[in-house]
Every structure is written in structure tokens, then in C-alpha cells.
Amino acid sequence: MSTMARTRETESKWVVVGIDGSEAAISAARWAVDEAASRRVPLRLVYVIPPNRSAQPPAGETVELALRCARAAVESLGKPVDVESAVLHGPPGQVLIDESGDAAMICVGFVGRGRVVSVPLGSTASALSRHSHCPVAIVAAGDAAHSYGSWIAAALDDEPDNDAVVQRAMVEARLRKASVLLIDRRVDSWIRRYPDIHVHTVAEARSATRCIENDDQSIQLVIVGSADAENVAGLVDLNCHPVLRYTNSTVLLVRQ
């Protein structure tokens, strides 16, 4: 992680979660709790009312119910984190992009995908993956979104933000009590820096997918660099990151 990235994360006000009343948003809120607690910043639950929607009842009641349910889900985990909420107005994608300027991370829910990756993200998550000012977590709905003990996969390439991707994978593995799967050969120095983390290395994509298919644990989180923002936005079948074909995992897009 670069000095600029560390400074920015230290100065960030909160971890933001987009709330819209869906189960996917609840999963995102639950997943984000550890992110906020580890940074000792509040968890900010944000409901955005689009310009063409009235904030008066029954819409206002729906907003309040969505935020109340998300807060209850977070508080049920019993983690040491303060929870804030906000109701904002405007195009959801742009409002959350603006929110990302003060955030350590921004999280949105996604209903998930099957083994054939051809389903595009919603417009809000797509806009965030392209234009956010901080890391973006696109959290898969369901229990897998906040599971522990499985794999954290980091798909690496020749881009300059590889170190930031590996750093985030190591931090997330420690936070979520998981092992790390790195699809790369340039990892020796990272393994020495984190001797307490079990790291499985593979030499090529084919070996990575074979490892995943034969293991009895699932991949809970896939971490990619900013060069893949366009690919993440469409959730396409990534030739350079084949691990995404085999999972219904949360995707964390790292920003330098």
C-alpha cells in the first residue's frame, strides 16, 4: 500500500454502505462491520433517494424501515463499531461516489452470479467501480458474504498496484481468519512479512482453478486492482482473473 493510500485511509471518516432495503444491502452492511471496527471508524449507512422519488410517506417510511433493519443486522453482530445513518438525495451512483471521497471503503450489495459470469452489475455498483475515490467492496448476498475461514483470492498481473492488492489480501486474511490464494510468482517477500498467514501459491491460472475446485473451502473474497475496474463493473469472464468464474464471492476493488 502506498504512503498516499495509508495516509488517506488513516484520515478517512468512516466506512460507507449503500442501503436500499434489499437483503443484498443487509449483507453488505454485515460484511462491512469488521472493516469499520478494524479501522476504528464509524459505519455509515447511506440511503439515497433518487430525484424522481418523493421522500414523503410511504417512501419515507420505507427509507426509515430499511435503515432500521440494516442497523439491527449490524448491531446483532455485537462488534465494537459506532453506526451512523444518512438519507441523501440525488442520483444514487453519483451520491455514493461523492461519499467515497471521505470514506476508507464503500460497500454495496450484489445478488451474486452463477458459474457463467454474464450478469452485469447494477448501475450504482458499476459507477462506483469505475469512479470511486476509495476501495469498493461489491458484497455477494447471503451467508458467504460474512463467512470466515475460507480463501481470500488475490488475482495479480503486471500492473503497478499489485503491491496494494497483495497488501489488502493479507490484511483481509488476518481480519477474516482466512488463507490467501495468490495467482502470481512474485510473492516471496510478502510471505516473509506475514509469517502467521497461510498462503497458497500457484504458477498459472489453470492450477488456481484446479485448486479451487478440489478444495472443500470456498473463496469468500476476491481482490483485484484498479486496472480491472471496467471488468469488475461488467462482471465479465476475466481471462486474466479466471478465479471469478468459479465463485459467488465478494469482490474488493483496490485503489492506490
C-alpha positions in Angstrom: 0.0 0.0 0.0 1.5 3.4 -1.0 2.2 6.1 1.5 -0.6 8.2 -0.1 -3.1 5.3 0.3 -2.1 4.8 4.0 -2.5 8.5 4.8 -5.8 8.7 3.1 -7.2 5.6 4.9 -6.0 7.0 8.2 -7.7 10.3 7.7 -11.0 8.8 6.4 -14.1 9.5 8.4 -16.0 6.2 8.0 -16.8 3.0 6.0 -19.9 3.6 3.9 -22.6 1.1 3.0 -25.2 1.8 0.4 -28.7 0.8 1.8 -31.7 0.3 -0.4 -33.9 -2.1 1.6 -32.6 -5.3 -0.1 -31.2 -8.4 1.5 -28.0 -7.8 -0.5 -27.6 -4.4 1.2 -28.0 -6.1 4.6 -25.3 -8.5 3.6 -23.1 -5.5 2.6 -23.7 -3.9 6.0 -22.8 -7.0 7.9 -19.7 -7.6 5.8 -18.5 -4.0 6.4 -18.7 -4.2 10.2 -15.2 -5.7 10.5 -13.8 -3.2 8.1 -15.0 -0.3 10.2 -14.1 -1.9 13.5 -10.6 -2.7 12.4 -10.1 1.0 11.4 -11.8 2.3 14.5 -14.1 4.5 12.4 -18.0 4.6 12.3 -20.0 2.5 9.9 -22.1 4.9 7.8 -25.4 3.6 6.4 -26.5 5.7 3.5 -29.9 5.6 1.8 -30.1 7.6 -1.4 -33.4 8.8 -2.7 -33.3 9.4 -6.5 -34.5 12.7 -7.9 -37.8 11.2 -9.3 -38.9 9.7 -5.9 -40.7 11.5 -3.1 -39.3 11.4 0.4 -42.8 11.7 1.9 -44.7 8.6 3.1 -44.9 5.9 2.1 -41.5 6.4 0.6 -40.2 8.0 3.8 -41.5 5.1 5.9 -39.7 2.6 3.5 -36.4 4.5 3.9 -36.7 4.5 7.7 -37.5 0.8 7.8 -34.6 -0.1 5.5 -32.1 1.9 7.7 -33.6 0.4 10.9 -33.3 -3.1 9.6 -29.7 -2.6 8.4 -28.8 -1.1 11.8 -30.4 -4.0 13.6 -28.5 -6.5 11.5 -25.2 -4.7 12.3 -25.8 -4.4 16.0 -26.8 -8.1 16.2 -23.2 -9.0 15.5 -22.1 -7.4 18.8 -19.0 -5.8 17.3 -17.4 -2.6 18.7 -18.4 -0.2 16.0 -20.4 3.0 16.0 -23.3 3.1 13.5 -24.4 6.3 11.7 -27.1 6.7 9.1 -27.9 9.3 6.5 -30.6 9.9 3.9 -29.3 11.8 0.9 -30.9 12.9 -2.4 -29.7 12.6 -5.9 -28.6 10.0 -8.5 -27.5 7.1 -6.3 -24.3 6.4 -8.2 -23.1 10.0 -8.1 -24.1 10.5 -4.5 -22.2 7.4 -3.4 -19.2 8.4 -5.5 -19.2 11.8 -3.6 -19.5 9.9 -0.3 -16.4 7.8 -1.3 -14.3 11.0 -1.1 -14.3 10.8 2.7 -14.5 7.0 3.1 -11.9 4.4 3.9 -14.1 1.9 1.9 -17.5 1.9 0.3 -19.6 -1.3 0.2 -22.7 -2.2 -1.9 -24.6 -5.4 -2.1 -25.0 -7.7 -5.1 -27.3 -10.6 -5.5 -24.5 -12.8 -6.9 -23.9 -14.8 -10.0 -23.7 -18.3 -11.2 -20.7 -20.2 -12.7 -21.3 -18.5 -16.0 -20.4 -14.9 -15.5 -22.5 -12.8 -17.8 -24.7 -10.8 -15.5 -23.8 -7.0 -15.3 -23.8 -5.1 -12.1 -26.4 -2.6 -11.3 -25.8 0.9 -12.4 -24.8 2.1 -8.9 -22.2 -0.6 -8.3 -20.9 -0.2 -11.8 -20.5 3.6 -11.4 -18.6 3.1 -8.1 -16.3 0.5 -9.6 -15.3 3.0 -12.2 -15.2 6.3 -10.4 -15.0 5.9 -6.6 -12.2 7.6 -4.7 -11.6 4.7 -2.3 -11.7 0.9 -2.3 -15.0 -0.6 -3.3 -16.4 -3.8 -2.0 -19.2 -5.4 -4.1 -20.6 -7.8 -1.5 -22.3 -11.0 -2.5 -25.6 -11.6 -0.7 -26.1 -14.4 1.7 -24.1 -16.1 4.5 -21.0 -16.3 2.3 -20.7 -12.5 2.5 -19.6 -12.6 6.1 -18.2 -16.1 6.4 -14.8 -16.8 8.0 -12.1 -19.4 7.5 -12.2 -19.8 3.7 -10.0 -18.3 1.0 -9.1 -14.7 0.1 -8.0 -14.7 -3.5 -5.8 -12.0 -5.0 -5.5 -12.1 -8.7 -2.3 -10.3 -9.8 -0.9 -9.1 -13.1 1.9 -6.7 -14.2 0.0 -3.5 -13.1 1.8 -1.1 -10.7 -0.8 -1.6 -8.0 0.0 -5.3 -7.4 1.6 -4.5 -4.1 -1.6 -2.7 -2.9 -3.7 -5.7 -4.0 -1.4 -8.2 -2.1 -1.3 -5.9 1.0 -5.1 -5.8 1.1 -5.3 -9.6 0.7 -3.0 -10.1 3.6 -4.9 -7.6 5.8 -8.3 -9.1 4.9 -7.0 -12.6 5.6 -5.9 -11.6 9.1 -9.2 -9.8 9.7 -11.3 -12.7 8.4 -9.2 -15.6 9.7 -8.7 -16.9 6.2 -6.0 -18.2 3.9 -4.6 -16.4 0.9 -4.6 -17.7 -2.7 -2.2 -15.7 -4.9 -2.2 -16.3 -8.6 1.4 -15.0 -9.1 5.0 -16.0 -8.7 6.3 -12.7 -7.1 5.1 -13.3 -3.5 8.2 -14.4 -1.5 8.7 -11.1 0.2 5.1 -10.9 1.2 5.1 -14.3 2.7 8.1 -13.4 4.8 6.3 -10.2 6.1 3.2 -12.2 7.2 4.5 -15.4 8.6 1.2 -16.1 10.5 -0.9 -16.2 7.4 -1.2 -19.5 5.4 -0.5 -18.6 1.7 -1.1 -21.0 -1.2 0.7 -20.0 -4.4 0.0 -21.2 -7.9 2.0 -20.8 -11.0 -0.8 -20.4 -13.5 -4.5 -19.8 -13.8 -5.2 -23.4 -14.7 -3.6 -24.6 -11.4 -5.6 -22.0 -9.5 -8.9 -23.1 -10.7 -7.9 -26.8 -10.1 -7.0 -25.9 -6.5 -10.3 -24.1 -6.0 -12.4 -27.0 -7.5 -10.7 -29.6 -5.4 -10.7 -27.7 -2.0 -13.5 -28.2 0.4 -13.4 -24.5 1.3 -14.8 -21.7 -0.8 -13.4 -18.3 -1.8 -15.1 -15.6 0.2 -13.4 -12.6 -1.2 -11.6 -11.8 -4.5 -9.3 -8.7 -4.5 -8.3 -7.0 -7.8 -6.5 -3.8 -8.7 -7.8 -0.6 -10.3 -6.8 -1.7 -13.8 -9.7 -4.1 -13.6 -12.4 -1.5 -12.8 -14.0 -1.8 -16.2 -14.1 -5.6 -16.0 -15.4 -5.6 -12.4 -18.2 -3.2 -13.5 -19.4 -5.7 -16.0 -18.6 -8.8 -14.0 -17.4 -10.4 -17.3 -15.4 -13.6 -17.6 -11.9 -12.3 -16.9 -9.2 -14.3 -18.8 -6.5 -12.8 -16.6 -8.6 -13.5 -13.4 -10.3 -16.9 -14.0 -11.0 -17.3 -10.3 -14.1 -15.1 -10.7 -15.7 -17.8 -12.9 -15.8 -20.3 -10.0 -17.1 -18.2 -7.2 -20.1 -16.3 -6.0 -17.7 -14.2 -4.0 -17.5 -10.6 -2.7 -15.2 -8.6 -5.0 -12.9 -5.9 -3.4 -11.5 -3.3 -5.9 -8.4 -1.7 -4.5 -7.5 1.9 -5.2 -3.9 3.1 -4.9 
